[in-house]
Every structure is written in structure tokens, then in C-alpha cells.
């Protein structure tokens, strides 16, 4: 059997970690040795440690964001709403490439993997694998590798100087900086957790991309908590609202609450760490939790109000649930664009921040709630493309095959 090192990205969001842990579980279940490398601090990844340690032989960390040079960054979630501030953070992170490469090489020399698995935006793992003559598999935890050339990315101009400098650094290590959007392309294996039908007509799907379907675990992931299923109102359509584990903009949630105030629906809100303070914004019958078992709830939902994270969009389409996408940051705008590009075949509606109003939200939600409407019908049609697919298992098989080659 093979040894596989899985590297995370610097982001510690559930959307970045969950698809990778599912692959790690499948690899372990198939008899392979799995080691894990967090590109962040132990403190910043404490919520993921127990789940990863259940299948990983070893867990290592590359950099500690609590060091003095990072103290002026502030709350990482606030950076994701300010491109200029994030651009400064990006410069600092790029500048750490040399020490991070050396630290990663040291870990590779200890672990001696047959293949290194990284998100496409983890250039440090790619460089270190090249220097140690180890094959590299790129896993897209989002859909950015499918970005069409015509798409006007909101961050492309803002981050152009940083990307130019980064490409020069990567070249200096003898690695071809072959980026698609901000994803480094592997010459061996590129995995994306979606289907052609779900990605839509607007996506650019290269011959070197393996679309494997949703990343699902072999059993429970290990982070599940109790949910009050008995509180769901019988017969009422469920509107589920979640902006992931990083973006929680109370003002947007309040607008959605007002838009739903006259609708006969059961509302479930994933409020994350702000769940308790959100209670004042919603009627008492609203179910607000810091954690919601999203895949299970989506099987019962009629509409999903989401920030448009790639995993959230994929899970909604897998369950045949139409979406109201309110993008906040980076690739969320890409997911919104891909949904819009479907036109009359779309499984959702996207509204940008400047277009948000109670009336616009109410109109969109009513269209999405129509059980015989085009959005619900299209979502059910796309869900059929996911039937019998498990991208976590398929990704593990492809990675094991690469390790043996």
C-alpha cells in the first residue's frame, strides 16, 4: 500500500477542510498510510484536529499565525471582505514561501510519501514536492480551475501584482507556474468535486480535470452534533440559511428575515459562532444553531440561502435544492456566475450586495419556493447527475493509482 501526504490550504474553513478529510478517510479505509500537513497554526486548526487524527498517522504544521509578524492582521474573517487588506496579507504570506518550503521539505523527508495531495492554491506543497521529486495531485476544494476565460474575476486586478511576484518565486524553484485562475495545475492529476451538469455550460473543463462528484465520507465525518429534528414544523417548506464557517454578515441575515416575514415556512439558520446573538433578529419559531448538519438538512429543504461556497453549492445540487446565492467573496462570485450562465436552465438566483433589498429577496425566494417552478425542476434534474457518485472515494482511488504509477 502507499503513503499519501495531504496538505491543507492556509484557510481553516470547513469548506476547505471537509473535502480533504473525506478523501483521507477513504484512503485510510483502503489500507493506505495517510499523513496530514496543516498550512496554519495548531491553534487555528484545533477544531479539525480530532477529525484528522482519527485517520492520519501524523499531523504537522507549517507556520504559526500567532507569531509577532502576524499580530496586525486582525480577524481573518474581516480580511475576506476587504480586498485591499487581504492583498497586504497576501504579500506577507508570499514572503514566507522560502521558510515554508524548507519546513515542508523537512516533513516530506520524514514522512516519505509516494504522492503529495494539495489544494490547487497551495503552491508551497507543490514546490516542496517538486524539489523532493514526488508526484503532486491537485484537489480543487472549489471550482476555480473551471473558471471560463470570459469571467471577470473581482480580485484578478487587485491581486495582479501579488500573482506576478508569486509566479516569479515559483519559477525560481524550477516549477512551471501553470495557474488556472488561482489554482496551480498538476501535470499528473487534477480533481474537482462536481459533475459536468452541476458545473454548467459556463464552465471551462480541461481534458486534464477529473470531475468526480461530491466529496462524501465513508461514514460519519466525526464532527457531527445533535440537531433538534423534532422542532421542524410538519408540512411547512424549509428555508435553510447558511453562509459557511467564515462569513457571517448579520445585516444580510436581517434582510432575509424581513423578506421571509410573511411566508409560511420553517426557517433554519446556521449562525456559527454568532448564533446566540442572531436570535433577536428572527421570530421565536426559527431554529438557529451554531452547527447544522447541512447535508442531512438539505435533503429536507425546499430552498437554500447561501453565500455560494463551492461545497455548499455542490451539496445543494446533489440534494436537488434550488438556491438563492448572495456571494460575499472570491470564488463565491464564480459560483454565482456559473449559476446565472445557465439562464432558463438555472437551479438558482444570484443577487449581488448592491442589489439586495427586502423586495428583491422576497421576489427571489417566492420564485424559488414554487415546487413546480423552473428553479426547483432544474435543481432536481441536476441532482440526477450525482446519483451513485462519491467523489471522496473516487479521488482516493485516483490518488492511489497515481502513487502506484
C-alpha positions as CSV (number, residue, x, y, z in Angstrom):
1,X,0.0,0.0,0.0
2,X,1.0,3.6,-0.5
3,X,1.8,6.6,1.8
4,X,-0.1,9.8,1.0
5,X,0.6,13.3,2.5
6,X,-2.5,15.5,2.4
7,X,-1.8,19.3,2.7
8,X,-4.5,21.8,3.6
9,X,-4.6,25.4,2.5
10,X,-3.9,28.3,4.8
11,X,-7.7,28.8,5.3
12,X,-9.1,26.7,8.1
13,X,-12.8,26.9,7.0
14,X,-14.9,23.8,6.9
15,X,-15.3,24.2,3.2
16,X,-11.6,23.9,2.7
17,X,-11.0,21.0,5.2
18,X,-14.1,18.8,4.8
19,X,-13.5,17.6,1.2
20,X,-9.9,16.7,2.1
21,X,-10.7,14.8,5.3
22,X,-13.3,12.7,3.4
23,X,-10.5,11.7,0.9
24,X,-8.2,10.9,3.8
25,X,-10.8,8.7,5.4
26,X,-11.3,6.7,2.2
27,X,-7.6,6.3,1.7
28,X,-7.2,5.0,5.3
29,X,-10.1,2.6,4.8
30,X,-8.5,1.3,1.7
31,X,-5.3,0.4,3.7
32,X,-3.1,3.3,2.7
33,X,-1.0,5.3,5.2
34,X,-2.2,9.0,5.4
35,X,-0.2,11.8,6.9
36,X,-1.6,15.4,7.2
37,X,0.1,18.8,7.0
38,X,-1.8,21.9,8.1
39,X,-0.7,25.2,6.5
40,X,-1.6,27.2,9.6
41,X,-1.2,27.1,13.3
42,X,-2.2,24.3,15.7
43,X,-4.5,26.8,17.5
44,X,-6.1,27.9,14.2
45,X,-6.9,24.3,13.3
46,X,-7.9,23.0,16.7
47,X,-11.5,22.3,15.5
48,X,-10.2,20.0,12.8
49,X,-7.5,18.1,14.8
50,X,-9.7,15.4,16.3
51,X,-11.3,14.5,13.0
52,X,-8.0,14.3,11.2
53,X,-6.2,12.4,13.9
54,X,-8.8,9.7,13.6
55,X,-7.3,8.6,10.3
56,X,-3.9,10.3,10.0
57,X,-0.7,8.6,11.1
58,X,0.9,12.0,11.8
59,X,-0.2,15.7,11.8
60,X,2.3,18.5,11.2
61,X,2.0,22.3,11.0
62,X,4.0,24.6,8.7
63,X,3.5,28.1,10.1
64,X,2.1,29.7,13.2
65,X,-0.1,32.7,12.6
66,X,0.3,33.8,16.2
67,X,3.9,34.9,15.6
68,X,4.5,38.7,16.1
69,X,4.7,39.5,12.4
70,X,1.0,38.4,12.1
71,X,-0.4,40.4,15.0
72,X,-1.5,43.3,12.8
73,X,-3.7,41.2,10.6
74,X,-6.7,41.2,12.9
75,X,-9.7,39.0,12.4
76,X,-9.2,36.8,9.4
77,X,-12.9,36.8,8.5
78,X,-12.8,40.6,8.2
79,X,-9.9,40.3,5.7
80,X,-12.2,38.3,3.4
81,X,-14.5,41.3,3.0
82,X,-11.7,43.8,2.2
83,X,-9.7,43.0,-1.0
84,X,-7.1,45.7,-0.2
85,X,-6.5,44.4,3.3
86,X,-6.3,40.9,2.0
87,X,-3.9,42.0,-0.6
88,X,-1.5,43.1,2.1
89,X,-2.0,39.8,3.9
90,X,-1.3,38.0,0.6
91,X,2.1,39.8,0.2
92,X,3.1,38.8,3.7
93,X,2.1,35.2,3.1
94,X,4.0,35.0,-0.2
95,X,7.1,36.4,1.5
96,X,7.0,33.4,3.8
97,X,7.4,31.0,0.9
98,X,11.1,30.2,1.4
99,X,10.8,29.1,5.1
100,X,7.6,27.3,4.5
101,X,9.1,25.4,1.6
102,X,12.0,24.3,3.8
103,X,9.7,23.3,6.6
104,X,7.6,21.3,4.1
105,X,10.6,19.6,2.6
106,X,11.7,18.5,6.0
107,X,8.3,17.0,6.7
108,X,8.4,15.2,3.3
109,X,11.8,13.8,4.1
110,X,10.4,12.4,7.3
111,X,7.1,11.1,6.0
112,X,8.5,9.9,2.6
113,X,5.1,9.9,0.8
114,X,4.5,8.3,-2.6
115,X,2.3,11.3,-3.6
116,X,1.5,14.7,-2.2
117,X,-2.1,15.9,-2.3
118,X,-2.7,19.7,-2.1
119,X,-5.5,22.2,-2.9
120,X,-4.5,23.9,-6.1
121,X,-3.8,27.2,-4.3
122,X,-1.1,25.6,-2.1
123,X,1.9,26.5,-4.1
124,X,4.3,25.7,-1.2
125,X,3.3,22.0,-1.2
126,X,3.7,21.9,-5.0
127,X,7.2,23.4,-4.8
128,X,8.3,21.1,-2.0
129,X,7.0,18.0,-3.8
130,X,8.9,19.1,-7.0
131,X,12.2,19.6,-5.0
132,X,11.8,16.2,-3.4
133,X,10.9,14.5,-6.8
134,X,7.4,13.4,-5.5
135,X,4.3,13.4,-7.7
136,X,1.7,16.0,-6.9
137,X,-2.1,15.7,-7.1
138,X,-4.2,18.9,-7.1
139,X,-7.6,18.8,-5.4
140,X,-9.8,21.8,-6.1
141,X,-11.9,22.4,-2.9
142,X,-13.7,25.0,-5.1
143,X,-14.4,25.3,-8.8
144,X,-11.8,27.9,-9.7
145,X,-9.9,25.6,-12.1
146,X,-13.1,25.6,-14.2
147,X,-13.3,29.4,-14.4
148,X,-14.1,30.5,-18.0
149,X,-11.7,33.0,-19.7
150,X,-14.6,35.4,-20.2
151,X,-15.3,35.6,-16.4
152,X,-14.3,38.9,-14.9
153,X,-12.9,37.9,-11.5
154,X,-13.4,40.7,-9.0
155,X,-10.0,40.0,-7.4
156,X,-7.9,39.5,-10.6
157,X,-6.9,43.1,-11.0
158,X,-6.5,43.7,-7.3
159,X,-4.1,40.8,-6.8
160,X,-2.3,41.1,-10.1
161,X,1.0,42.4,-8.5
162,X,1.0,39.7,-5.9
163,X,0.3,37.0,-8.5
164,X,3.2,38.3,-10.7
165,X,5.6,38.2,-7.8
166,X,4.3,34.7,-6.8
167,X,4.9,33.3,-10.3
168,X,8.4,34.6,-10.3
169,X,9.1,32.9,-7.0
170,X,7.6,29.6,-8.2
171,X,9.7,29.8,-11.4
172,X,12.8,30.3,-9.2
173,X,12.3,26.8,-7.8
174,X,12.1,25.3,-11.3
175,X,8.4,24.8,-11.2
176,X,6.1,25.8,-14.1
177,X,3.6,28.3,-12.6
178,X,0.7,26.9,-14.6
179,X,-2.2,28.7,-13.0
180,X,-5.9,28.5,-13.9
181,X,-7.5,31.3,-12.0
182,X,-5.5,31.0,-8.8
183,X,-5.2,27.2,-8.9
184,X,-1.9,25.5,-9.8
185,X,-2.5,22.7,-12.3
186,X,-0.8,19.4,-11.8
187,X,0.7,17.5,-14.8
188,X,-0.4,14.3,-13.1
189,X,-3.9,14.6,-11.5
190,X,-6.4,17.4,-11.0
191,X,-9.6,16.6,-9.1
192,X,-12.7,18.7,-8.9
193,X,-15.7,17.7,-6.7
194,X,-18.6,18.3,-9.1
195,X,-20.2,17.0,-12.3
196,X,-20.5,18.5,-15.8
197,X,-24.2,19.1,-15.3
198,X,-23.6,20.8,-12.0
199,X,-20.7,23.0,-13.2
200,X,-22.9,24.1,-16.1
201,X,-22.5,25.3,-19.6
202,X,-20.4,28.3,-18.5
203,X,-17.6,26.3,-17.0
204,X,-14.3,25.6,-18.9
205,X,-13.5,21.9,-18.3
206,X,-10.0,20.9,-19.4
207,X,-9.1,17.4,-20.5
208,X,-6.7,17.2,-17.5
209,X,-9.5,17.7,-15.0
210,X,-11.3,14.8,-13.3
211,X,-14.8,15.7,-12.3
212,X,-15.6,13.1,-9.6
213,X,-18.8,14.2,-8.0
214,X,-19.3,15.3,-4.3
215,X,-16.7,14.5,-1.7
216,X,-18.5,12.3,0.8
217,X,-17.1,10.4,3.7
218,X,-17.3,6.6,4.1
219,X,-19.3,7.1,7.2
220,X,-19.8,9.9,9.7
221,X,-17.2,12.6,9.4
222,X,-16.6,12.8,13.1
223,X,-17.7,16.4,13.8
224,X,-21.5,15.8,13.9
225,X,-23.5,17.3,16.7
226,X,-27.1,16.9,17.8
227,X,-29.8,18.7,15.9
228,X,-33.5,19.2,17.1
229,X,-35.2,17.5,14.2
230,X,-38.4,17.2,16.2
231,X,-38.7,21.0,16.1
232,X,-39.2,21.1,12.4
233,X,-42.8,22.1,11.6
234,X,-44.6,19.3,9.8
235,X,-45.7,20.1,6.3
236,X,-44.0,23.5,6.1
237,X,-41.4,24.2,3.4
238,X,-37.9,24.5,4.9
239,X,-35.8,27.5,4.1
240,X,-32.2,26.8,5.2
241,X,-29.8,29.8,5.6
242,X,-26.0,29.4,5.9
243,X,-23.0,31.5,5.0
244,X,-20.4,28.9,5.9
245,X,-18.0,28.9,8.7
246,X,-16.2,32.3,8.0
247,X,-18.7,34.7,6.6
248,X,-21.5,35.8,9.0
249,X,-22.9,39.2,8.0
250,X,-25.8,39.9,10.3
251,X,-27.1,42.7,8.2
252,X,-27.7,40.3,5.3
253,X,-29.3,37.8,7.6
254,X,-31.7,40.5,8.9
255,X,-32.7,41.4,5.3
256,X,-33.5,37.8,4.6
257,X,-35.5,37.6,7.9
258,X,-37.6,40.6,6.7
259,X,-38.1,39.1,3.3
260,X,-39.5,35.8,4.8
261,X,-41.6,37.5,7.5
262,X,-44.9,36.9,5.6
263,X,-44.0,33.4,4.3
264,X,-45.4,30.2,5.8
265,X,-42.1,28.5,6.0
266,X,-39.9,26.8,8.6
267,X,-36.6,28.7,8.7
268,X,-33.3,27.1,9.9
269,X,-30.3,29.3,10.3
270,X,-26.7,28.2,10.7
271,X,-25.3,31.2,12.7
272,X,-21.9,29.7,13.5
273,X,-20.3,31.5,16.5
274,X,-22.8,34.3,16.2
275,X,-25.9,32.0,16.6
276,X,-26.8,33.3,20.1
277,X,-26.8,37.0,19.2
278,X,-28.8,36.3,16.0
279,X,-31.8,35.1,17.9
280,X,-33.0,38.7,18.3
281,X,-33.3,39.1,14.6
282,X,-35.7,36.2,13.9
283,X,-39.2,35.0,15.1
284,X,-39.1,32.6,18.1
285,X,-40.1,29.6,15.9
286,X,-36.9,30.0,13.9
287,X,-34.3,27.3,14.5
288,X,-30.9,28.9,15.0
289,X,-27.9,26.8,15.7
290,X,-24.1,27.2,15.8
291,X,-23.9,23.9,13.9
292,X,-26.3,22.4,11.4
293,X,-25.8,19.0,9.8
294,X,-26.0,20.6,6.3
295,X,-26.1,17.5,4.0
296,X,-28.9,15.9,6.1
297,X,-30.9,19.1,6.4
298,X,-30.6,19.8,2.6
299,X,-32.3,16.5,2.0
300,X,-35.4,18.1,3.6
301,X,-35.1,21.7,2.5
302,X,-37.1,23.5,-0.2
303,X,-34.7,26.4,-0.6
304,X,-31.1,27.1,0.4
305,X,-29.9,30.7,1.0
306,X,-26.2,30.6,0.7
307,X,-23.0,32.6,0.3
308,X,-22.2,30.4,-2.7
309,X,-19.3,28.4,-1.4
310,X,-18.4,25.6,-3.7
311,X,-19.2,22.8,-1.2
312,X,-22.5,24.4,-0.3
313,X,-23.5,24.8,-3.9
314,X,-22.5,21.2,-4.7
315,X,-24.3,19.8,-1.7
316,X,-27.5,21.7,-2.6
317,X,-27.4,20.5,-6.2
318,X,-26.7,16.9,-5.0
319,X,-29.9,17.1,-3.0
320,X,-31.9,18.9,-5.7
321,X,-32.4,22.1,-3.7
322,X,-32.7,25.4,-5.6
323,X,-30.5,28.2,-4.2
324,X,-30.6,31.9,-3.5
325,X,-26.9,32.8,-3.8
326,X,-25.7,36.0,-2.1
327,X,-21.9,36.0,-2.8
328,X,-19.5,37.7,-0.4
329,X,-16.0,36.8,-1.5
330,X,-13.7,35.5,-4.3
331,X,-14.9,32.1,-5.7
332,X,-18.4,32.7,-4.4
333,X,-18.9,35.1,-7.2
334,X,-17.7,32.4,-9.7
335,X,-20.3,30.0,-8.4
336,X,-23.0,32.8,-8.8
337,X,-21.7,33.4,-12.3
338,X,-21.9,29.7,-13.3
339,X,-25.5,29.5,-11.9
340,X,-26.5,32.6,-13.8
341,X,-24.9,31.4,-17.0
342,X,-27.4,28.6,-17.1
343,X,-30.2,31.0,-17.9
344,X,-33.5,29.3,-18.1
345,X,-31.8,26.0,-17.0
346,X,-30.6,27.6,-13.8
347,X,-31.1,26.0,-10.4
348,X,-31.0,29.2,-8.5
349,X,-30.9,33.0,-8.4
350,X,-27.8,35.1,-7.6
351,X,-28.1,38.6,-6.1
352,X,-25.1,40.9,-5.6
353,X,-24.7,43.1,-2.5
354,X,-25.6,46.3,-4.3
355,X,-28.9,44.7,-5.5
356,X,-30.0,43.5,-2.0
357,X,-33.3,44.7,-0.7
358,X,-36.2,43.2,1.1
359,X,-38.3,43.3,-2.0
360,X,-35.7,41.7,-4.3
361,X,-35.1,39.0,-1.7
362,X,-38.8,38.3,-1.3
363,X,-39.4,38.1,-5.0
364,X,-36.4,35.7,-5.5
365,X,-37.5,33.5,-2.5
366,X,-41.0,33.2,-3.8
367,X,-39.8,32.1,-7.2
368,X,-37.5,29.5,-5.7
369,X,-40.2,28.2,-3.3
370,X,-42.6,27.3,-6.1
371,X,-42.4,23.5,-6.1
372,X,-43.3,23.2,-9.8
373,X,-41.2,26.2,-10.8
374,X,-38.2,26.1,-13.2
375,X,-35.6,26.5,-10.4
376,X,-36.9,23.6,-8.4
377,X,-37.2,21.5,-11.5
378,X,-33.7,22.3,-12.7
379,X,-32.2,21.5,-9.3
380,X,-33.9,18.1,-9.4
381,X,-32.6,17.5,-12.9
382,X,-29.0,18.3,-11.9
383,X,-29.2,16.2,-8.8
384,X,-29.7,13.1,-11.0
385,X,-26.1,13.6,-12.3
386,X,-24.8,13.0,-8.8
387,X,-26.6,9.6,-8.5
388,X,-24.3,6.9,-7.1
389,X,-21.3,9.2,-7.2
390,X,-18.9,9.6,-4.3
391,X,-16.1,12.0,-5.2
392,X,-14.2,11.3,-1.9
393,X,-13.9,7.6,-2.7
394,X,-13.1,8.2,-6.4
395,X,-10.5,10.8,-5.5
396,X,-8.9,8.3,-3.2
397,X,-8.8,5.7,-5.9
398,X,-7.2,8.1,-8.4
399,X,-4.6,9.2,-5.9
400,X,-3.7,5.6,-5.0
401,X,-3.4,4.8,-8.7
402,X,-1.0,7.8,-9.1
403,X,1.0,6.6,-6.1
404,X,1.5,3.2,-7.7
405,X,2.4,4.5,-11.2
